[in-house]
């Protein structure tokens, strides 16, 4: 599996070959086909494994924290640590073309929705546990979850260009942008453009 993930990450699904994966793993091509009937099946198995690892890392980190703020920090940090430690796994989850066929495209969408659902649950829980005077609703939680996932996805590309930035540092930077603003929203502050004249 690790060899397959490395090849898929390096070449992409379309250019990757089962021959190369088998050679990299030190097994025969027929053995790969014996356990996983096709390249598509092998890719889907890799995708599901990496999604499970990411979700488990995210859940485990967030559950260990005591406040909504620390849960958010721990979840985001676990995400960036996963990307830093499992770059090939992240590439399989995130950098695949959306036009790889109906089955693979559907699985990629499902995996990304699974990660989004975890973030959404964390945000919703944070809102419910907070002592703020403003109670945000389900649409607000959904909006925040999408904004966080979009920012985190984008920041993985930024991290590649700035390898000197640790997952902790990237998390702190994002929390500075997100949590400070979120805290003000929960306190009832609403941004509106200044009126001229």
C-alpha positions as CSV (number, residue, x, y, z in Angstrom):
1,X,0.0,0.0,0.0
2,X,2.8,2.4,0.9
3,X,4.5,1.8,-2.4
4,X,1.3,2.3,-4.3
5,X,0.6,5.6,-2.5
6,X,4.1,6.8,-3.3
7,X,3.7,6.0,-7.0
8,X,0.2,7.5,-7.2
9,X,1.4,10.6,-5.4
10,X,4.4,11.0,-7.7
11,X,2.8,10.1,-11.0
12,X,-1.0,10.7,-10.5
13,X,-3.5,8.0,-11.1
14,X,-3.5,8.0,-14.9
15,X,0.3,7.8,-15.3
16,X,0.9,5.3,-12.5
17,X,1.2,1.7,-13.6
18,X,0.6,-1.5,-11.7
19,X,4.0,-2.8,-13.0
20,X,5.8,0.1,-11.3
21,X,3.9,-0.3,-8.1
22,X,4.6,-4.1,-8.0
23,X,8.3,-3.6,-8.7
24,X,8.5,-0.9,-6.1
25,X,6.9,-3.2,-3.5
26,X,9.1,-6.2,-4.6
27,X,6.1,-8.4,-5.6
28,X,4.8,-9.6,-8.9
29,X,2.1,-7.9,-10.9
30,X,-0.2,-11.0,-10.7
31,X,0.1,-10.9,-6.9
32,X,-1.2,-7.3,-6.9
33,X,-4.1,-8.3,-9.1
34,X,-4.8,-11.4,-6.9
35,X,-5.5,-9.1,-3.9
36,X,-6.8,-6.0,-5.7
37,X,-8.4,-6.8,-9.0
38,X,-7.5,-3.6,-10.8
39,X,-5.5,-0.4,-10.7
40,X,-8.8,1.4,-9.8
41,X,-9.4,-1.0,-6.9
42,X,-5.8,-0.5,-5.7
43,X,-6.2,3.3,-5.9
44,X,-9.6,3.3,-4.0
45,X,-8.1,1.1,-1.3
46,X,-5.2,3.6,-0.9
47,X,-7.6,6.6,-0.9
48,X,-9.8,5.0,1.8
49,X,-6.8,4.2,4.0
50,X,-5.4,7.7,3.9
51,X,-8.9,9.2,4.5
52,X,-9.3,7.0,7.6
53,X,-5.8,7.9,8.9
54,X,-6.5,11.6,8.5
55,X,-10.0,11.5,10.1
56,X,-8.6,9.4,13.0
57,X,-5.8,11.8,13.6
58,X,-8.2,14.7,13.5
59,X,-10.7,13.1,15.8
60,X,-8.1,11.9,18.3
61,X,-6.4,15.3,18.6
62,X,-9.7,17.2,19.0
63,X,-11.2,14.9,21.6
64,X,-8.2,15.3,23.8
65,X,-8.7,19.1,24.2
66,X,-10.9,20.7,26.9
67,X,-12.2,23.9,25.3
68,X,-13.7,24.7,21.9
69,X,-10.7,26.9,21.2
70,X,-8.2,24.2,22.0
71,X,-10.2,21.5,20.2
72,X,-10.1,23.6,17.0
73,X,-6.4,24.2,17.5
74,X,-5.7,20.5,18.1
75,X,-7.8,19.4,15.1
76,X,-6.2,21.9,12.7
77,X,-2.7,21.0,14.0
78,X,-3.4,17.3,13.5
79,X,-4.4,18.0,9.9
80,X,-1.2,20.0,9.2
81,X,0.9,17.4,11.0
82,X,-0.7,14.7,8.8
83,X,0.1,16.6,5.7
84,X,3.7,17.2,6.8
85,X,4.2,13.5,7.8
86,X,2.2,11.8,5.1
87,X,2.7,14.0,2.0
88,X,2.1,11.2,-0.4
89,X,-1.1,10.2,1.4
90,X,-2.3,13.8,1.2
91,X,-1.4,13.9,-2.5
92,X,-3.6,10.9,-3.1
93,X,-6.5,12.5,-1.2
94,X,-6.1,16.0,-2.5
95,X,-4.2,16.3,-5.7
96,X,-6.0,13.9,-8.0
97,X,-7.8,15.1,-11.1
98,X,-11.6,15.2,-10.8
99,X,-12.1,13.4,-14.2
100,X,-10.7,10.0,-13.3
101,X,-13.9,8.2,-14.0
102,X,-17.2,8.0,-12.2
103,X,-16.2,5.5,-9.4
104,X,-12.9,7.3,-8.4
105,X,-14.4,10.8,-8.7
106,X,-17.3,9.8,-6.5
107,X,-14.9,8.3,-3.9
108,X,-12.7,11.4,-3.9
109,X,-15.8,13.5,-3.3
110,X,-17.0,11.2,-0.6
111,X,-13.6,11.3,1.2
112,X,-13.4,15.0,1.1
113,X,-17.0,15.3,2.4
114,X,-16.0,12.9,5.3
115,X,-13.2,15.3,6.3
116,X,-15.5,18.3,6.0
117,X,-18.1,16.5,8.2
118,X,-15.5,16.1,10.9
119,X,-14.6,19.8,10.8
120,X,-18.3,20.7,10.8
121,X,-19.0,18.6,13.8
122,X,-16.1,20.2,15.6
123,X,-17.3,23.7,14.8
124,X,-20.8,22.9,15.8
125,X,-19.7,21.4,19.1
126,X,-17.5,24.5,19.7
127,X,-20.5,26.8,19.2
128,X,-22.7,24.7,21.4
129,X,-20.1,24.6,24.2
130,X,-19.2,28.2,24.1
131,X,-20.4,30.7,26.7
132,X,-20.8,33.5,24.1
133,X,-23.9,35.6,24.1
134,X,-24.6,34.9,20.4
135,X,-25.7,31.4,19.4
136,X,-24.8,30.7,15.8
137,X,-26.9,28.2,13.8
138,X,-26.4,25.3,11.6
139,X,-25.8,27.4,8.5
140,X,-23.2,29.4,10.3
141,X,-21.4,26.2,11.4
142,X,-21.5,24.9,7.9
143,X,-20.1,28.2,6.6
144,X,-17.2,28.2,9.1
145,X,-16.4,24.5,8.4
146,X,-16.2,25.2,4.6
147,X,-14.0,28.3,5.2
148,X,-11.7,26.3,7.5
149,X,-11.3,23.4,5.1
150,X,-10.8,25.7,2.1
151,X,-8.1,27.7,4.0
152,X,-6.4,24.5,5.3
153,X,-6.4,23.0,1.8
154,X,-4.9,26.1,0.3
155,X,-2.3,26.3,3.1
156,X,-1.0,22.8,2.3
157,X,0.3,24.3,-1.0
158,X,1.8,27.2,1.0
159,X,3.5,24.8,3.4
160,X,5.3,23.1,0.5
161,X,6.7,26.4,-0.5
162,X,7.7,27.2,3.1
163,X,9.1,23.9,4.5
164,X,10.7,25.9,7.4
165,X,7.2,26.5,8.8
166,X,6.2,23.7,11.2
167,X,2.6,22.4,11.5
168,X,2.4,24.1,14.9
169,X,3.4,27.5,13.4
170,X,1.0,27.1,10.5
171,X,-1.8,26.2,12.9
172,X,-1.0,29.2,15.1
173,X,-1.1,31.5,12.1
174,X,-4.5,30.1,10.9
175,X,-5.9,30.3,14.5
176,X,-4.8,33.9,14.7
177,X,-6.9,34.6,11.6
178,X,-9.9,32.4,12.4
179,X,-10.3,32.2,16.2
180,X,-9.8,35.9,16.9
181,X,-12.5,36.8,14.3
182,X,-14.8,33.9,15.4
183,X,-14.5,35.1,19.0
184,X,-15.7,38.5,18.0
185,X,-18.6,37.1,16.0
186,X,-19.6,35.0,19.0
187,X,-19.5,38.2,21.1
188,X,-22.1,39.7,18.7
189,X,-19.8,41.9,16.5
190,X,-20.8,42.0,12.9
191,X,-18.6,43.5,10.2
192,X,-20.2,45.9,7.8
193,X,-18.5,48.1,5.2
194,X,-18.0,51.7,6.4
195,X,-20.4,54.1,4.7
196,X,-18.8,56.9,2.8
197,X,-19.9,60.5,3.3
